[in-house]
Structures are given as C-alpha cells and as structure tokens.
C-alpha cells in the first residue's frame, strides 16, 4: 500500500498530477487545494489514497494525491459517508480548504456544504452528523487549529446573513464565506452591511 509519492512534478492540471519517482510516472487525481499547494514546484510529496476499481474488463487502481495528511484524512472520512463517492469527496475538497471544511462540519453549517455541486441537503446533513465527532476524535480539527480556531470564534449569525446577501448578489457561497470569515476575524463587531461592503471589495 502506498503512503506517499515523492518526486519530480512532470505534469499538472487542476484535476490531476503526474509525479515521476524512480523512473515511473504516477498519475494522481487531486483537488484544487492540492493543485494550488504544488503549482509552480519542481519536486513534490503527495500523500496517497488508493482506490481499487473492479467489475470492468480489467481491475485497476486509481490514485488520489493530497498535499497534506490532514486533507487525505478528511477525504477518507468523507468517503465513509453514505452517498459520498471518491469524486464527490474531491469536489468538496476543491470547494473549500481542509480548515474551512472542518469549520463547516463542526459548526453544522449545512447551507455552505449544500452549496457544493452534487451535495443535496440530506447528504450535507449526513456528512455533518457522521463526521462531526470523528474529526474531533481523530485530532484533524486540532491539527488545523491555527485556522479553524479563529473561524470558530466568528459570529455565525452575522456570517450567515452576509454570505446569504452575497449569494443573492450572484457570488458563490464558498468563496464568499471565506472572505466574510477573514473580515469578521479581523473586525468581529462590525455590522452585516459593513461586512458585505468590505467583502464586495475583496471577492475575486
């Protein structure tokens, strides 16, 4: 079983990376988080999750690569949830960072989770219900504490109102929430309308 692959980054797209190690090119499916983390690097180390494909003409392996152990741990937890397959889990991790996902799950923010393509309300609720205690017990949330600790302290009422307003204005919920959390972390007492005004200047 492969734990990680370390070598030269031979090819890279937002969805896949080819890492050459000992003369062998390994194709790994990646999330946008991992793509951002390794973009522009010559040598990389990706933590691997192997998926065995069966039932077709030929059995085979598909490899998923992650820039951090925390992202891989979250991926492995996500695919244990009923209704969440490999590609759906990768989509979730492409829509938000591991720290953001931990915050969404621990705070029970089903609205933001439901904004991910392919995730309905029932699946979002199931993810939160199944994983809320697990990511705490496994220490994933603690490992990401530097980021999630500040996010958890954010006024969720103001955050939700601001994100809802920005969504109505046509912005995607995930990037909107990221900007809103940054603003509220720096200025925790400002009103909703001021948060929205500042967010409009920051959202790309």
N, C-alpha and C positions, 0 to 999 in steps of 0.2 A: 504493500500500500504506500502510495506517495504522500509525503507530508508537505514538502515544498520543492520547487524547482528554482535553481539559481543559475543564471547565465546571461548571455547577451540577448537583448531585445531585438529580434530580427525583423518583426513586422508588428504593427499596431493599428487597430481600428477601434472606434468607440465600443465595439461589442466583442472583440477578440484580440488576443496577443499570441505571437509565436516567440517562444523563448528557446534559444539554442543552447544546449548543455551537452558537453562531451560528444559533439558532432551530431546530436539528434535535435530536431526541431519539434518542440511540443506546442500544439495548438490548444490554447485555453480560452474558454468563454469567460468574459469579465463584465463587471458592472461599470457604470460611468464613474463611480467613485474611484475604482482601481485605475481606470483609464486616466483620470486626472492626476492620480498619485504617481504614475510611472511615465507619463508623457514627457518626452524630451530626454529620458535617461538612456544610457547605453547598456548598463548592466542592471538587472533587476532580480528580486527574490519574490516569488509568488507562492502563497500558501494554497495547497491544492485540495479540492474535493473531487473525488472520482464518482462517476455515475455509470453503472453497468447497463447497457441497452440490450434487451433481449426480445425475442419474439419475431425478429425480422429474418431475412435470409442469412445474415451474419451477425453474431453477437459482437459487441464492441464497447469501448469505453469512451465516455465524454468527460473531459476535464474542465473544471471550473477553477479559475485562479483569483486570488484575493491579495490585496496589498498589505493587509494586516490580519492577525489571528482573530481579532475581535469581529471583523467583517465576516470572516469564514464561520465563526461560531454563531453569529446571528443568522447567516444563511442556513446553516444546519438546523437551527431551531425553527426557522420559518418553514422548511420543507417537511417538518413533522406535523404541521397543522393540516387538517383535512381541507382539501380544496386548493392548497398552495403547492404547485409543482416547481420544478427547477427554474423554468423561465419566469414564472410569476415572482418567485423569490428574488431573482436577479433584477426584475423590473422594479420591485420595491427598493432594493439597494441602489438602483440607478436614480431613483426619485428623491432619495434623502440619504444623508450620511449615517454611518452607524450610530453616532451620538444622537442625531436627530430621531432616528428610529427608536432608540432606547427611550428617549423622552416621550415620544408619541405613545409607545406601549405602556410605560409606567404611569403616564398621566391619563391614559384611557381616551386619547384623542382619536376617536373613530372617524370623525369627519375628515381629518387630514389623511388618515390611512386609506379611506374610501376614495380619496381623490386620485390615487394611483391607478393607472389604466389596468383593467382586469380585476380590480378588487371591488366587490359589492359590499353592502352594509353587513350582511351576515358573515362574510369572510373576515371583514375588518374586526367585527366583534369577537369572532372566534380566535383570531390572532392575539388580540388583547387578553382575552380570557385564558387562553392556553399558555401564553408566554410571559405574562406579567410577573409571576412569581419565579419562573425559570431563569429569566435573565438576571434577576437579583441573586438567586441562589447560586448560579454559576459564576457570579462575580463579573459578568460582562458590563453591567451598569457601573460597577465600581472602577473597572479599568478605564472607562470612558468618563470618569467623574469630573475631570477637569472641564469638560464641555457641558455635560448634562447637569452638573451641579448648578451652574448658573441658569440654565434653561428652566430647571425645575422651580426656581425661585420666582420666575416671571409670573406676573398677574395674568392668569389664564383667561379671565373674563375679558380684559382689555385686548389680550392677544386674539381671542376668538372673534371679537367684534371687528378688529382691524383686518384680520385675514378675510372675513366674510365681505367686508367693504371692498377690499382689493380684488377679491374674486368677482364681485359684481361689476367691477370696472374692467374686467377682462384678463386679469393676471392669474397665472396658475397658482393653486393653493400652496404647494410645497416651497417654491422659491419665495413666495410672499411671506410664509410663516418664518422662514429663515431670517429674512430681513427684519421682520417685526420683532422676533426674539432678540436680535442684535440691538435694536433700538431700545427695547424695554430693559435689557440687561444694563445698558449704559444710563438710561433715564427711566427708572422704574415707576415714577409717579406721574408721568405726563399723560394727558387725556387721549382718548381714542382718536379724535380728529387730528391731533398733532402727530400721533404715530403714523396715521395714514398719509399725511402731508410729507413727513420725512421719508416714509417708505417709497412714495412715488418718485422721489429724487434718487433713491438707491437701487431700486429694482431694475435689472438689466433685461 
